[in-house]
Amino acid sequence: VTLNKNASISYPKKFTGNTRTVVLNGEAFFNITPNKNKPFIIEANGVDIKVVGTSFNVKSAASKTEVIVETGIVEVSKNENIVRLSPKEKAIVSAASEKPLKENSSDMLYNYYRSNEFECINIPLWRVVEVLNEAYEAQIIIANPEIKDLRFRTNLINQNLDDNLAIIAETLDLS
C-alpha cells in the first residue's frame, strides 16, 4: 500500500475469517497478493472494493470514492450494486448515489504521488490544473475558458508548483 498525503488505513493486527479487510480514509495505491480463499476488501466511505490479486488506486473523499484499476479485476459495490472493473477502467461512487458508475480511465495522473511525475500524454489543460490543485493544495484558475481544452503533452516532475506552471505556460505559449 502506498498512501497519498493525509491518507490513512486501519486494519487488525491479524486478519481472521474469510477476508482481509482494511478501512481507507483518503487516497492509496494497492498492489495485492493473490489469495482466492481470502479476498482483500477495502471499505471507503460506504463503498466496498473487493479484490483477489491486482493493483489499483482508491481515492476516498466525503463527496465521492474513485477506484482505478491498473492490473487484474476489482469489484466495487455500494448497497449491493456491483460493478466489475478491468485494467484502465474506473468506478466513481458519489456519496449521494446508490450505485457505482463505471467509466474508462483516460489518464495516469492519479499516479503522481507514487511516481513523483505527472504523466501528461495529450491531457486537456483543465485536467492538468485539476490534478495540480489537488497535489499542491493550490487554487489555480483558468481565467480564459477558450484555453481550458488545450492539449498538454509534457510530463511534469512532482516538485515545485511554480516550475511546473512555468513549463505549462512555455509549452502552451500562455501567461
One Martini backbone bead per residue (centre of mass of N, CA, C, O) as a GRO file, in nm:
protein
  175
    1VAL     BB    1   0.095   0.037   0.024
    2THR     BB    2   0.026   0.372  -0.100
    3LEU     BB    3   0.013   0.677   0.049
    4ASN     BB    4  -0.126   0.964   0.054
    5LYS     BB    5  -0.174   1.246   0.165
    6ASN     BB    6  -0.385   1.232   0.441
    7ALA     BB    7  -0.376   0.924   0.472
    8SER     BB    8  -0.553   0.617   0.587
    9ILE     BB    9  -0.525   0.302   0.761
   10SER     BB   10  -0.713   0.021   0.886
   11TYR     BB   11  -0.620  -0.274   1.088
   12PRO     BB   12  -0.556  -0.568   1.194
   13LYS     BB   13  -0.311  -0.755   1.329
   14LYS     BB   14  -0.504  -0.998   1.229
   15PHE     BB   15  -0.635  -1.194   0.994
   16THR     BB   16  -0.968  -1.307   0.999
   17GLY     BB   17  -1.127  -1.532   0.833
   18ASN     BB   18  -1.238  -1.473   0.480
   19THR     BB   19  -1.087  -1.190   0.510
   20ARG     BB   20  -0.916  -0.876   0.403
   21THR     BB   21  -0.972  -0.590   0.603
   22VAL     BB   22  -0.990  -0.240   0.523
   23VAL     BB   23  -0.961   0.112   0.609
   24LEU     BB   24  -1.019   0.409   0.413
   25ASN     BB   25  -0.860   0.738   0.418
   26GLY     BB   26  -0.843   0.858   0.110
   27GLU     BB   27  -0.536   0.782  -0.067
   28ALA     BB   28  -0.448   0.471  -0.252
   29PHE     BB   29  -0.216   0.219  -0.339
   30PHE     BB   30  -0.265  -0.119  -0.459
   31ASN     BB   31  -0.077  -0.437  -0.409
   32ILE     BB   32  -0.210  -0.757  -0.437
   33THR     BB   33  -0.202  -1.062  -0.311
   34PRO     BB   34  -0.304  -1.353  -0.401
   35ASN     BB   35  -0.630  -1.486  -0.250
   36LYS     BB   36  -0.910  -1.668  -0.303
   37ASN     BB   37  -0.973  -1.751   0.009
   38LYS     BB   38  -0.882  -1.424   0.085
   39PRO     BB   39  -1.010  -1.154   0.028
   40PHE     BB   40  -0.970  -0.818  -0.047
   41ILE     BB   41  -1.095  -0.539   0.156
   42ILE     BB   42  -1.226  -0.210   0.100
   43GLU     BB   43  -1.324   0.055   0.308
   44ALA     BB   44  -1.495   0.353   0.154
   45ASN     BB   45  -1.747   0.548   0.212
   46GLY     BB   46  -1.956   0.293   0.172
   47VAL     BB   47  -1.740   0.133   0.006
   48ASP     BB   48  -1.666  -0.170  -0.169
   49ILE     BB   49  -1.345  -0.335  -0.230
   50LYS     BB   50  -1.283  -0.623  -0.433
   51VAL     BB   51  -1.008  -0.861  -0.420
   52VAL     BB   52  -0.757  -1.098  -0.519
   53GLY     BB   53  -0.536  -0.977  -0.748
   54THR     BB   54  -0.389  -0.650  -0.766
   55SER     BB   55  -0.385  -0.313  -0.915
   56PHE     BB   56  -0.483   0.000  -0.743
   57ASN     BB   57  -0.686   0.294  -0.701
   58VAL     BB   58  -0.790   0.490  -0.409
   59LYS     BB   59  -1.039   0.757  -0.372
   60SER     BB   60  -1.139   0.917  -0.068
   61ALA     BB   61  -1.427   1.114  -0.009
   62ALA     BB   62  -1.705   1.267   0.096
   63SER     BB   63  -1.841   1.280  -0.209
   64LYS     BB   64  -1.626   1.049  -0.319
   65THR     BB   65  -1.538   0.742  -0.495
   66GLU     BB   66  -1.231   0.613  -0.650
   67VAL     BB   67  -1.155   0.352  -0.897
   68ILE     BB   68  -0.838   0.231  -1.034
   69VAL     BB   69  -0.723   0.002  -1.278
   70GLU     BB   70  -0.426  -0.172  -1.373
   71THR     BB   71  -0.464  -0.471  -1.254
   72GLY     BB   72  -0.697  -0.687  -1.304
   73ILE     BB   73  -0.975  -0.737  -1.073
   74VAL     BB   74  -1.258  -0.533  -0.961
   75GLU     BB   75  -1.497  -0.485  -0.700
   76VAL     BB   76  -1.768  -0.251  -0.681
   77SER     BB   77  -1.969  -0.151  -0.391
   78LYS     BB   78  -2.320  -0.045  -0.326
   79ASN     BB   79  -2.591  -0.160  -0.203
   80GLU     BB   80  -2.548  -0.429  -0.393
   81ASN     BB   81  -2.400  -0.265  -0.613
   82ILE     BB   82  -2.215  -0.391  -0.898
   83VAL     BB   83  -1.883  -0.352  -1.031
   84ARG     BB   84  -1.658  -0.453  -1.291
   85LEU     BB   85  -1.302  -0.420  -1.316
   86SER     BB   86  -1.060  -0.334  -1.545
   87PRO     BB   87  -0.818  -0.228  -1.706
   88LYS     BB   88  -0.870   0.115  -1.751
   89GLU     BB   89  -1.081   0.133  -1.518
   90LYS     BB   90  -1.362   0.300  -1.350
   91ALA     BB   91  -1.506   0.404  -1.036
   92ILE     BB   92  -1.789   0.603  -0.935
   93VAL     BB   93  -1.893   0.715  -0.598
   94SER     BB   94  -2.133   0.882  -0.472
   95ALA     BB   95  -2.276   0.964  -0.179
   96ALA     BB   96  -2.575   0.992  -0.320
   97SER     BB   97  -2.537   0.722  -0.441
   98GLU     BB   98  -2.631   0.371  -0.494
   99LYS     BB   99  -2.413   0.347  -0.738
  100PRO     BB  100  -2.180   0.263  -0.950
  101LEU     BB  101  -1.970   0.420  -1.198
  102LYS     BB  102  -1.862   0.324  -1.516
  103GLU     BB  103  -1.532   0.382  -1.665
  104ASN     BB  104  -1.289   0.514  -1.837
  105SER     BB  105  -0.947   0.562  -1.812
  106SER     BB  106  -0.771   0.854  -1.942
  107ASP     BB  107  -0.534   0.849  -1.716
  108MET     BB  108  -0.220   0.883  -1.493
  109LEU     BB  109  -0.245   1.117  -1.271
  110TYR     BB  110  -0.307   0.957  -1.002
  111ASN     BB  111   0.018   0.864  -0.979
  112TYR     BB  112   0.202   1.102  -0.866
  113TYR     BB  113   0.261   1.008  -0.559
  114ARG     BB  114   0.428   0.749  -0.663
  115SER     BB  115   0.613   0.869  -0.922
  116ASN     BB  116   0.675   1.185  -0.928
  117GLU     BB  117   0.464   1.221  -1.180
  118PHE     BB  118   0.312   1.391  -1.454
  119GLU     BB  119   0.123   1.222  -1.692
  120CYS     BB  120   0.109   1.409  -2.006
  121ILE     BB  121  -0.093   1.262  -2.253
  122ASN     BB  122  -0.301   1.445  -2.402
  123ILE     BB  123  -0.404   1.670  -2.190
  124PRO     BB  124  -0.617   1.868  -2.062
  125LEU     BB  125  -0.574   2.150  -1.890
  126TRP     BB  126  -0.801   2.114  -1.675
  127ARG     BB  127  -0.681   1.843  -1.566
  128VAL     BB  128  -0.406   1.940  -1.479
  129VAL     BB  129  -0.512   2.154  -1.280
  130GLU     BB  130  -0.674   1.967  -1.099
  131VAL     BB  131  -0.422   1.802  -1.001
  132LEU     BB  132  -0.247   2.035  -0.898
  133ASN     BB  133  -0.445   2.133  -0.684
  134GLU     BB  134  -0.432   1.871  -0.524
  135ALA     BB  135  -0.121   1.826  -0.483
  136TYR     BB  136  -0.074   2.153  -0.378
  137GLU     BB  137  -0.312   2.300  -0.258
  138ALA     BB  138  -0.446   2.475  -0.481
  139GLN     BB  139  -0.588   2.775  -0.693
  140ILE     BB  140  -0.616   2.723  -0.993
  141ILE     BB  141  -0.715   2.937  -1.273
  142ILE     BB  142  -0.895   2.947  -1.570
  143ALA     BB  143  -0.974   3.245  -1.713
  144ASN     BB  144  -0.977   3.119  -2.007
  145PRO     BB  145  -1.204   2.911  -2.164
  146GLU     BB  146  -1.048   2.870  -2.448
  147ILE     BB  147  -0.796   2.690  -2.299
  148LYS     BB  148  -0.900   2.430  -2.137
  149ASP     BB  149  -0.860   2.219  -2.406
  150LEU     BB  150  -0.579   2.217  -2.419
  151ARG     BB  151  -0.303   2.023  -2.508
  152PHE     BB  152  -0.089   1.828  -2.300
  153ARG     BB  153   0.269   1.685  -2.370
  154THR     BB  154   0.412   1.701  -2.069
  155ASN     BB  155   0.603   1.601  -1.830
  156LEU     BB  156   0.597   1.622  -1.472
  157ILE     BB  157   0.745   1.707  -1.183
  158ASN     BB  158   0.707   1.643  -0.835
  159GLN     BB  159   0.765   1.961  -0.707
  160ASN     BB  160   0.743   2.267  -0.826
  161LEU     BB  161   0.485   2.462  -0.909
  162ASP     BB  162   0.616   2.702  -1.058
  163ASP     BB  163   0.774   2.528  -1.258
  164ASN     BB  164   0.527   2.386  -1.384
  165LEU     BB  165   0.384   2.645  -1.479
  166ALA     BB  166   0.613   2.736  -1.666
  167ILE     BB  167   0.600   2.491  -1.855
  168ILE     BB  168   0.311   2.528  -1.946
  169ALA     BB  169   0.335   2.817  -2.055
  170GLU     BB  170   0.559   2.756  -2.264
  171THR     BB  171   0.427   2.519  -2.421
  172LEU     BB  172   0.136   2.697  -2.465
  173ASP     BB  173   0.171   3.002  -2.476
  174LEU     BB  174   0.140   3.137  -2.180
  175SER     BB  175   0.034   3.365  -1.885
   0.00000   0.00000   0.00000
